Amino acid sequence: MQRFRQIFPAPLAALIVGAIVAVIALSLLIGGIWLTALGGSAYYLLAGIAMLASGLLLMRGRMVGGWIYIGVVFFTLIWAIWEVG
């Protein structure tokens, strides 16, 4: 446990939120890889990578992880509006 706390020194709330974001990111990442392999949009792959980075940074107690998450949400909104037309 001591080694874990050295790697992820953030408060408990940040650890929990970061872990949740990272788990969601893994599902986006796996789906994004699959969709890209089928010739679809690579956006889910990129969003999964960014969210995984965000989750890990949040677990390390870095505020930049929150900003990356906000960026992913913003660009997802822009991408969704562009897809709809």
C-alpha positions in Angstrom: 0.0 0.0 0.0 2.9 2.3 0.7 4.2 2.0 -2.8 0.8 2.7 -4.2 0.5 5.9 -2.2 3.9 6.9 -3.5 2.8 6.5 -7.1 -0.7 8.0 -6.5 -0.3 10.6 -3.7 -3.7 12.3 -4.3 -6.5 12.6 -1.7 -9.0 9.8 -1.6 -11.7 11.7 -3.6 -9.2 12.4 -6.4 -8.1 8.7 -6.4 -11.7 7.5 -6.7 -12.7 10.0 -9.4 -9.5 9.3 -11.3 -10.1 5.6 -11.2 -13.6 6.0 -12.5 -12.4 8.2 -15.3 -9.7 5.7 -16.1 -12.1 2.7 -16.2 -14.5 4.6 -18.5 -11.4 5.6 -20.7 -10.4 2.0 -21.1 -13.9 1.1 -22.5 -13.6 4.1 -24.9 -10.1 3.1 -25.8 -11.0 -0.5 -26.6 -14.1 0.5 -28.5 -12.1 3.2 -30.3 -9.5 0.7 -31.4 -12.2 -1.6 -32.7 -14.0 1.1 -34.6 -10.8 2.5 -36.1 -9.8 -1.0 -37.2 -13.2 -1.3 -39.0 -12.6 2.0 -40.8 -14.7 4.2 -38.6 -14.0 7.4 -36.8 -10.8 7.6 -34.7 -12.4 10.1 -32.4 -13.3 7.5 -29.7 -9.7 6.2 -29.8 -8.3 9.8 -29.2 -10.9 10.5 -26.6 -10.1 7.3 -24.8 -6.4 8.1 -24.8 -7.0 11.6 -23.5 -9.4 10.4 -20.8 -7.0 7.7 -19.7 -4.3 10.4 -19.3 -6.8 12.5 -17.4 -7.7 9.7 -15.0 -4.1 8.9 -14.3 -3.2 12.5 -13.7 -6.1 12.9 -11.4 -5.0 9.9 -9.4 -1.6 11.6 -9.1 -3.2 14.7 -7.8 -2.5 16.8 -10.8 -5.1 19.5 -11.7 -4.2 19.3 -15.4 -6.1 16.0 -15.4 -9.3 17.9 -14.7 -8.5 20.4 -17.5 -7.9 17.5 -20.0 -11.2 16.0 -19.0 -13.0 19.3 -19.6 -11.3 19.5 -23.0 -12.5 16.0 -23.9 -16.1 17.0 -22.9 -15.8 20.2 -24.9 -14.4 18.6 -28.1 -17.0 15.7 -27.8 -19.7 18.3 -27.8 -18.2 20.0 -30.9 -17.7 16.7 -32.6 -21.3 15.6 -31.9 -22.7 18.8 -33.3 -20.5 18.5 -36.4 -21.6 14.9 -36.9 -25.3 15.8 -36.7 -24.9 18.6 -39.1 
